[in-house]
Amino acid sequence: MVSKEGPKVAVADVNNDGLDDMYVGGAKHQPGTLFIQTKNGFTVSKQPSFKADSVFEDTDALFVDVDNDKDLDLYVVTGGNEFFGDMDQQDDRLYINDGKGNFVRDKQALPALRENKSCVKAFDFDNDGDIDIFAGGRVVGYSYGKPAGSFLLVNDGKGKFTDETDRLAPALRKAGMITDAAWSDLDKDGKTELIVAGDWMPLKVFRFDGEKFSETTDIIDGSSVVRNMNGFWQALSVADMDGDGDMDIVAGNIGLNTRFRKNGDESKLLMYLGDFDKNGQKEQIVGYTNSDGKIYPMAMKDELAKQMPSLITKRFNEYKNYAGKTLDEILGNVIHADSVFASLYFENVGGLKFNIHVLPNEAQLSKVFAVITDDLDKDGKKDIFLAGNFYGGSAYQSVYDASQGILLKNTGSGFVSMPAQVSGLWLKGQVRDIEPIRTGNGIIYVVSKNGGKLDFIKLQ
C-alpha cells in the first residue's frame, strides 16, 4: 500500500521568470524531474543532483526558501516501504537553488532522518524569521501498523536544521502512521497549530504555547470524540469554507464504498499486530465487529494462510474449523480500532470546536488521495476538488476505482456534486496529487497519477 502513494508534485517559480515550474517526485531508482515552464509549455531541466539520488523514493516535495536568499530551495521527503533500520536511503534531502533554477544537494543541512516519511509542511512556528519544517513519519519498513518517527526541524536561519522533536513536541514523535499535515491558526489566538492525519488514527491537533507543542483533546463539539474517529485519512486541506473568518478542514478518507464497512455505521474495523507465527516478522491482520459485537477476520482462510502458513494451516486444516472463529480465538492482541470511513468537512465553530459534515455521496465512492479547496467557479465561495482511487487492495477489498474526480460546489449552505458534463472531470487512474499552476492562460491544475501520466486540466 505505502509503495503506491506517489508521485507528489511541488509547484513554484524556481528561476524567477514569472512562470510556475514543477517538481514531480520519483520512485525508487527513478529520479525526480524538474519541469521548467516556458511560453510554449514545459521543458525538462537536467539536474545532476536529482539523478545522483535516484535510489531514494520521493513521497513529497516542497519549494521553500530555507536560507533567506530570496529564491526557493527544494525539500524532498523520502519514504516508501523498502528501507528500514539505520539505512541512509531513508534520509530526506535538501537541494539549494542558485537563483536560476539549478539545484545542488546540501548534505550537511539536515540531520539523519532514518525513517520512512510521507509529507513535509513548512512554517516559522517559533516566529524567529526563518522557515522551520515538519516531516511526517509514515511506517516502519516491512512493518505496516508500526508508525515511523516524525520530525520537527528547527532552522538556524542559514538553512541548517536540527531535530528538536523530543524537546519541543515529544508526543509528535510517534503520533501515528501520518499521511498528511497542515499548519493553521484554528482557534484565532495568533498561534498556529499543526494538524496531522493518517491511517488507523484520528485527526490530531498540536498547539504551540511558545515553548512546547501539546496535543489537544477538546476539539470537536466540546468533547474528546475526535479520538474515536480513527480513519484511513490520506489528504487534508485547510481553508475558510463558510466565510466566517476561521479555518475549516476538509479531510479525504477511504470512503463509504468499501467492503471494510460492515453493518452500516455501527461497524468497527480493528487491526491486530504481532509476530503470531513466531517467524521473526510482524503480521497485520484486519478484523471487523459483527452484529453480535464479536470481532471476525476480514480475510478468508486461504488469504491468512499466505501470511502465516505455519499457524493457520496447522491449526485450521479444514475450512469448517476456521469458519465462525473470532479473531480473539485465532490471534488476540488488538491494538487499533477504526470507526470512520467517510470523507468529511469539519466546520470550525470557534474554540477548537467543529461541526462534522459527511461530504456528498459522490465524494464517498473511492479512496481520496488529493483535496484542493479554492473558489473554482469565481462566485466568492470556496469549493472542493478531490480525487483518488487505489488499485493495490487485497483480494477481499478489490480495487478502489470508482472516482473520476469530483467537484463539490459550495452553495453557502452545503456542498453539491457537479456532474461530469458540467465539471469536465474525467480523471481515470490512481490520482495522487492535484496542484494549481499559474500560466499565461490562467490557472491550470496538474494531476499526478501512480503508474500513469500527468494530466493538465482547466476548470471553468
C-alpha positions as CSV (number, residue, x, y, z in Angstrom):
1,M,0.0,0.0,0.0
2,V,2.6,2.6,1.1
3,S,4.6,1.9,-2.1
4,K,1.8,3.2,-4.2
5,E,1.2,6.7,-2.7
6,G,3.2,8.8,-5.2
7,P,4.1,10.7,-7.1
8,K,3.6,14.1,-5.4
9,V,4.1,17.4,-7.1
10,A,5.7,20.7,-5.9
11,V,4.9,23.9,-7.8
12,A,6.8,27.3,-7.7
13,D,8.6,29.8,-9.8
14,V,12.2,28.5,-9.3
15,N,14.0,30.7,-11.8
16,N,12.2,34.0,-11.2
17,D,10.8,34.4,-14.7
18,G,7.2,34.9,-13.5
19,L,6.1,31.4,-14.6
20,D,5.4,28.5,-12.2
21,D,7.6,25.4,-12.6
22,M,7.1,22.0,-11.1
23,Y,9.0,19.1,-9.5
24,V,7.5,15.6,-9.9
25,G,8.8,13.1,-7.4
26,G,10.4,9.9,-8.5
27,A,10.0,6.3,-7.4
28,K,12.9,4.1,-6.2
29,H,15.7,4.1,-8.8
30,Q,13.8,6.8,-10.7
31,P,15.0,10.4,-10.2
32,G,12.5,13.2,-9.6
33,T,12.1,15.6,-12.5
34,L,12.0,19.4,-12.6
35,F,9.9,20.9,-15.4
36,I,10.5,24.5,-16.3
37,Q,7.6,26.4,-17.8
38,T,8.1,28.4,-20.9
39,K,5.7,30.3,-23.1
40,N,5.3,27.2,-25.2
41,G,4.8,24.7,-22.3
42,F,7.1,22.8,-20.1
43,T,10.6,21.5,-20.7
44,V,12.7,19.0,-18.6
45,S,15.5,20.6,-16.7
46,K,18.6,18.5,-16.3
47,Q,19.6,18.3,-12.7
48,P,22.6,16.0,-11.9
49,S,21.9,16.1,-8.2
50,F,18.5,14.5,-8.7
51,K,19.9,11.8,-10.9
52,A,22.6,11.0,-8.3
53,D,19.9,10.5,-5.7
54,S,17.7,8.2,-7.8
55,V,17.9,5.3,-5.2
56,F,15.6,7.3,-2.9
57,E,11.8,7.1,-3.2
58,D,10.2,10.5,-3.1
59,T,6.9,10.7,-1.2
60,D,6.5,14.5,-1.0
61,A,8.3,17.7,-2.0
62,L,8.1,21.4,-1.2
63,F,9.7,24.5,-2.6
64,V,10.7,26.8,0.3
65,D,13.4,29.4,0.9
66,V,15.3,27.9,3.8
67,D,18.4,30.1,3.7
68,N,16.7,33.5,3.3
69,D,18.4,34.4,0.0
70,K,15.1,35.2,-1.8
71,D,15.0,32.1,-4.0
72,L,13.2,28.8,-3.5
73,D,15.0,25.7,-2.4
74,L,13.6,22.2,-2.6
75,Y,12.9,19.9,0.3
76,V,12.2,16.3,-0.8
77,V,10.7,13.7,1.6
78,T,11.9,10.1,1.4
79,G,9.6,7.2,2.2
80,G,8.1,4.0,0.8
81,N,8.3,0.6,2.4
82,E,11.7,-0.9,1.3
83,F,14.2,0.7,3.6
84,F,14.4,0.3,7.4
85,G,16.7,0.4,10.4
86,D,19.7,2.8,10.0
87,M,19.7,2.8,6.2
88,D,20.6,6.3,5.0
89,Q,18.3,5.7,2.0
90,Q,15.6,6.9,4.4
91,D,17.1,10.4,4.8
92,D,15.3,13.4,3.4
93,R,17.1,15.7,1.0
94,L,17.5,19.5,0.8
95,Y,18.5,21.0,-2.6
96,I,19.8,24.6,-2.7
97,N,18.7,26.8,-5.5
98,D,21.4,29.0,-7.1
99,G,18.7,31.5,-8.0
100,K,18.5,30.4,-11.6
101,G,16.7,27.1,-11.0
102,N,19.8,24.9,-10.7
103,F,19.7,22.7,-7.6
104,V,22.6,21.1,-5.6
105,R,22.0,18.9,-2.6
106,D,23.3,20.2,0.8
107,K,24.2,17.0,2.6
108,Q,25.0,19.0,5.8
109,A,21.7,20.8,6.0
110,L,19.6,18.1,7.6
111,P,20.2,15.6,10.4
112,A,19.9,11.9,9.8
113,L,16.2,11.2,9.4
114,R,16.2,7.4,9.3
115,E,12.5,6.8,9.0
116,N,10.1,6.3,6.1
117,K,8.2,9.6,5.8
118,S,5.1,10.8,4.0
119,C,4.8,14.6,3.9
120,V,6.6,17.9,4.5
121,K,5.0,21.2,5.7
122,A,6.9,24.4,6.4
123,F,6.2,27.2,8.8
124,D,8.0,29.6,11.0
125,F,6.3,28.3,14.2
126,D,8.8,29.9,16.6
127,N,8.4,33.3,14.9
128,D,12.2,34.0,14.5
129,G,12.1,34.9,10.9
130,D,13.1,31.7,9.2
131,I,11.2,28.7,8.0
132,D,11.0,25.5,10.1
133,I,9.9,22.1,8.9
134,F,7.6,19.3,9.9
135,A,8.2,15.9,8.2
136,G,5.5,13.3,8.9
137,G,6.5,9.7,9.7
138,R,4.6,7.0,7.7
139,V,5.5,3.4,8.6
140,V,8.5,1.3,9.6
141,G,9.7,-0.6,6.5
142,Y,8.0,-4.1,6.1
143,S,6.0,-3.4,9.3
144,Y,2.8,-1.7,8.3
145,G,0.9,-0.9,11.5
146,K,4.0,0.3,13.3
147,P,4.3,4.1,12.9
148,A,7.6,5.7,11.9
149,G,9.0,8.7,13.7
150,S,8.0,12.2,12.7
151,F,10.4,15.2,12.9
152,L,10.1,18.8,13.9
153,L,13.2,20.5,12.3
154,V,14.3,23.9,13.5
155,N,16.1,26.3,11.2
156,D,19.2,28.2,12.4
157,G,18.4,31.0,9.9
158,K,21.0,29.8,7.4
159,G,19.3,26.7,6.1
160,K,20.8,24.3,8.6
161,F,18.3,22.2,10.6
162,T,18.3,20.4,13.9
163,D,15.8,17.8,15.1
164,E,14.1,19.3,18.1
165,T,11.1,16.9,18.3
166,D,11.9,15.4,21.6
167,R,12.4,18.8,23.2
168,L,9.5,20.7,21.7
169,A,6.9,18.1,20.7
170,P,7.6,14.6,22.3
171,A,4.0,13.5,21.6
172,L,4.6,14.2,17.9
173,R,7.4,11.8,17.5
174,K,5.2,8.7,17.3
175,A,1.9,10.5,16.5
176,G,0.8,7.8,14.1
177,M,1.1,6.5,10.5
178,I,0.9,10.0,9.1
179,T,-0.1,10.7,5.5
180,D,-0.7,14.5,5.5
181,A,-0.4,17.6,7.7
182,A,-1.2,21.3,7.7
183,W,-0.3,24.4,9.7
184,S,-3.1,26.7,10.6
185,D,-4.3,29.0,13.4
186,L,-7.6,27.2,14.0
187,D,-8.6,29.0,17.2
188,K,-7.6,32.5,16.1
189,D,-5.3,33.0,19.1
190,G,-2.4,34.2,17.0
191,K,-0.5,30.9,17.3
192,T,-0.5,28.4,14.5
193,E,-1.5,24.8,15.2
194,L,-0.2,21.7,13.4
195,I,-2.9,19.3,12.2
196,V,-1.9,15.7,11.3
197,A,-3.8,12.8,9.8
198,G,-3.1,9.3,8.8
199,D,-4.0,5.6,8.8
200,W,-5.7,4.0,11.8
201,M,-5.7,7.3,13.7
202,P,-7.9,10.4,14.2
203,L,-7.0,13.8,13.1
204,K,-4.7,15.3,15.7
205,V,-4.1,18.9,16.5
206,F,-0.9,20.1,18.3
207,R,-0.8,23.6,19.8
208,F,2.4,25.6,20.4
209,D,2.4,27.7,23.6
210,G,5.7,29.4,22.8
211,E,7.7,26.7,24.4
212,K,6.3,23.3,23.5
213,F,3.7,21.6,21.4
214,S,0.9,19.7,23.1
215,E,-1.8,17.6,21.7
216,T,-5.3,18.9,22.2
217,T,-8.1,16.6,23.4
218,D,-11.1,19.1,23.2
219,I,-11.5,19.9,19.6
220,I,-14.9,18.6,18.4
221,D,-18.2,19.5,20.0
222,G,-16.6,20.2,23.3
223,S,-15.6,16.6,23.8
224,S,-12.8,14.2,23.0
225,V,-14.9,12.4,20.4
226,V,-12.1,13.2,17.8
227,R,-10.0,10.4,19.4
228,N,-12.6,7.9,18.5
229,M,-12.6,9.0,14.8
230,N,-9.9,6.7,13.6
231,G,-9.9,6.6,9.8
232,F,-7.8,6.0,6.7
233,W,-7.2,9.7,6.3
234,Q,-5.0,10.4,3.3
235,A,-5.4,14.1,2.4
236,L,-6.1,17.4,4.3
237,S,-7.0,20.9,3.1
238,V,-7.5,23.8,5.5
239,A,-9.4,26.9,4.4
240,D,-12.3,29.2,5.4
241,M,-15.0,27.3,3.6
242,D,-18.0,29.1,5.1
243,G,-16.6,32.6,5.0
244,D,-16.9,33.3,8.8
245,G,-13.3,34.2,9.3
246,D,-12.0,31.0,10.8
247,M,-10.3,28.0,9.2
248,D,-12.2,24.8,8.5
249,I,-10.8,21.3,7.5
250,V,-11.7,19.0,4.6
251,A,-10.3,15.5,5.0
252,G,-10.2,12.7,2.5
253,N,-10.8,9.2,3.7
254,I,-11.3,5.7,2.3
255,G,-15.0,6.5,1.5
256,L,-18.2,4.5,2.1
257,N,-17.9,2.3,-1.0
258,T,-15.7,-0.3,0.8
259,R,-16.1,-3.9,1.9
260,F,-14.4,-2.8,5.2
261,R,-17.8,-1.2,6.1
262,K,-19.9,-3.9,7.8
263,N,-23.3,-3.4,9.5
264,G,-23.7,0.2,8.4
265,D,-22.4,2.9,10.7
266,E,-22.3,0.6,13.7
267,S,-19.3,-1.4,12.4
268,K,-15.8,-1.0,13.6
269,L,-12.6,-2.1,12.0
270,L,-9.7,-3.3,14.0
271,M,-6.0,-4.2,13.4
272,Y,-4.1,-7.0,15.1
273,L,-0.3,-6.5,15.1
274,G,2.2,-9.1,16.2
275,D,4.5,-12.0,15.3
276,F,1.8,-14.5,15.6
277,D,3.5,-17.4,13.9
278,K,6.9,-16.7,15.6
279,N,8.9,-16.3,12.4
280,G,10.5,-13.0,13.4
281,Q,8.2,-10.8,11.3
282,K,5.1,-8.9,12.5
283,E,1.9,-9.6,10.7
284,Q,-1.0,-7.1,10.3
285,I,-4.4,-8.8,10.5
286,V,-7.7,-6.8,10.0
287,G,-11.0,-7.7,11.6
288,Y,-14.5,-6.2,11.9
289,T,-17.2,-6.2,14.5
290,N,-20.3,-8.2,13.6
291,S,-23.9,-7.6,14.9
292,D,-23.1,-9.9,17.9
293,G,-20.3,-7.5,19.0
294,K,-17.6,-10.0,18.4
295,I,-14.6,-9.5,16.1
296,Y,-14.1,-11.6,13.0
297,P,-11.3,-11.8,10.4
298,M,-11.7,-9.8,7.3
299,A,-9.6,-12.3,5.3
300,M,-10.6,-15.8,4.2
301,K,-8.6,-18.8,5.4
302,D,-6.5,-19.1,2.3
303,E,-5.6,-15.4,2.4
304,L,-4.5,-15.6,6.1
305,A,-2.6,-18.8,5.3
306,K,-0.5,-17.0,2.8
307,Q,0.6,-14.6,5.6
308,M,1.0,-17.2,8.3
309,P,1.1,-20.7,6.7
310,S,2.6,-22.4,9.8
311,L,-0.1,-21.1,12.1
312,I,-3.2,-21.1,10.0
313,T,-2.7,-24.3,8.0
314,K,-1.6,-26.2,11.1
315,R,-4.5,-25.0,13.4
316,F,-7.2,-25.0,10.8
317,N,-6.6,-27.8,8.3
318,E,-10.3,-27.7,7.2
319,Y,-12.4,-24.7,6.2
320,K,-15.2,-25.7,8.6
321,N,-12.7,-25.4,11.5
322,Y,-11.9,-21.8,10.5
323,A,-15.5,-20.7,9.8
324,G,-17.1,-18.7,12.5
325,K,-13.9,-18.2,14.6
326,T,-13.3,-14.8,16.1
327,L,-10.0,-13.1,15.8
328,D,-9.6,-13.4,19.6
329,E,-9.8,-17.1,19.1
330,I,-7.3,-17.0,16.3
331,L,-4.8,-14.4,17.3
332,G,-5.5,-11.9,20.1
333,N,-3.8,-8.6,20.9
334,V,-5.9,-5.8,19.4
335,I,-4.0,-2.5,19.1
336,H,-6.1,-0.2,16.9
337,A,-9.8,0.4,16.2
338,D,-11.4,2.3,13.3
339,S,-14.9,3.7,13.1
340,V,-14.9,6.4,10.4
341,F,-14.8,5.7,6.6
342,A,-16.4,8.8,5.2
343,S,-14.5,11.8,3.8
344,L,-15.6,14.8,5.9
345,Y,-15.9,18.5,6.2
346,F,-15.0,19.8,9.7
347,E,-16.8,23.2,10.2
348,N,-15.0,25.4,12.7
349,V,-17.4,26.9,15.1
350,G,-14.7,28.5,17.3
351,G,-12.6,27.5,20.3
352,L,-11.2,24.4,18.5
353,K,-14.7,23.0,18.2
354,F,-16.1,21.7,14.9
355,N,-19.4,20.5,13.5
356,I,-18.8,17.4,11.4
357,H,-20.4,17.0,7.9
358,V,-20.2,14.0,5.7
359,L,-19.4,15.1,2.1
360,P,-21.9,14.2,-0.6
361,N,-22.2,10.6,-1.8
362,E,-20.2,11.2,-4.9
363,A,-17.2,12.0,-2.8
364,Q,-17.5,8.7,-1.0
365,L,-17.2,6.4,-4.0
366,S,-13.5,5.8,-3.7
367,K,-10.4,6.4,-1.5
368,V,-9.4,10.1,-1.7
369,F,-5.7,11.0,-2.0
370,A,-5.9,14.6,-3.1
371,V,-8.0,17.6,-2.0
372,I,-8.0,21.2,-3.3
373,T,-10.1,23.9,-1.7
374,D,-10.5,27.1,-3.8
375,D,-13.1,29.3,-5.4
376,L,-13.2,27.3,-8.5
377,D,-16.3,28.9,-10.1
378,K,-15.4,32.5,-9.0
379,D,-18.6,33.1,-7.0
380,G,-16.8,34.2,-3.8
381,K,-17.2,30.8,-2.0
382,K,-14.5,28.1,-1.7
383,D,-15.3,24.8,-3.5
384,I,-13.8,21.4,-3.2
385,F,-11.9,19.4,-5.9
386,L,-10.9,15.9,-4.8
387,A,-9.7,12.7,-6.5
388,G,-8.1,9.4,-5.7
389,N,-8.5,5.6,-6.4
390,F,-6.3,2.8,-5.3
391,Y,-5.6,-0.4,-7.1
392,G,-3.4,-2.1,-4.5
393,G,-6.0,-3.5,-2.2
394,S,-6.3,-7.1,-1.1
395,A,-8.3,-9.7,-2.9
396,Y,-11.1,-9.2,-0.4
397,Q,-11.2,-5.4,-0.8
398,S,-10.8,-5.5,-4.6
399,V,-9.8,-2.2,-6.3
400,Y,-11.0,1.3,-5.4
401,D,-11.6,2.7,-8.9
402,A,-15.0,4.5,-8.9
403,S,-13.7,8.1,-8.8
404,Q,-13.2,10.2,-11.9
405,G,-12.5,13.3,-9.8
406,I,-15.3,15.2,-8.0
407,L,-16.0,18.9,-8.0
408,L,-18.2,19.9,-5.0
409,K,-19.8,23.3,-5.4
410,N,-20.2,25.4,-2.3
411,T,-23.8,26.7,-2.2
412,G,-23.4,28.6,1.0
413,S,-25.5,26.1,2.9
414,G,-23.5,22.9,1.9
415,F,-21.8,21.2,-0.9
416,V,-23.3,19.8,-4.1
417,S,-21.6,17.5,-6.5
418,M,-21.3,18.8,-10.1
419,P,-21.9,16.2,-12.8
420,A,-19.0,15.4,-15.1
421,Q,-20.6,17.1,-18.1
422,V,-20.5,20.4,-16.0
423,S,-17.2,20.0,-14.2
424,G,-15.4,18.4,-17.2
425,L,-13.6,16.0,-14.9
426,W,-12.8,12.5,-16.2
427,L,-9.7,11.5,-14.2
428,K,-9.2,7.8,-14.6
429,G,-6.4,6.1,-12.8
430,Q,-4.8,6.4,-9.4
431,V,-4.7,10.2,-8.7
432,R,-2.1,11.1,-6.0
433,D,-1.8,14.9,-6.2
434,I,-3.5,18.0,-7.6
435,E,-1.7,21.3,-7.7
436,P,-2.6,24.7,-9.2
437,I,-0.1,26.2,-11.7
438,R,-0.1,29.8,-12.9
439,T,0.3,30.1,-16.6
440,G,-0.2,32.8,-19.3
441,N,-3.6,31.4,-19.8
442,G,-4.7,31.4,-16.2
443,I,-4.7,28.7,-13.5
444,I,-4.4,25.1,-14.7
445,Y,-4.2,22.1,-12.4
446,V,-1.6,19.4,-12.8
447,V,-2.8,15.9,-11.7
448,S,-0.3,13.2,-10.9
449,K,-1.2,9.5,-11.0
450,N,0.5,6.4,-9.7
451,G,1.7,4.4,-12.7
452,G,0.2,7.0,-15.1
453,K,1.0,10.2,-17.0
454,L,0.4,13.7,-15.7
455,D,-2.9,15.3,-16.6
456,F,-3.4,19.1,-17.1
457,I,-6.9,20.4,-16.7
458,K,-8.5,23.8,-16.6
459,L,-11.7,24.2,-14.6
460,Q,-14.3,26.7,-15.9
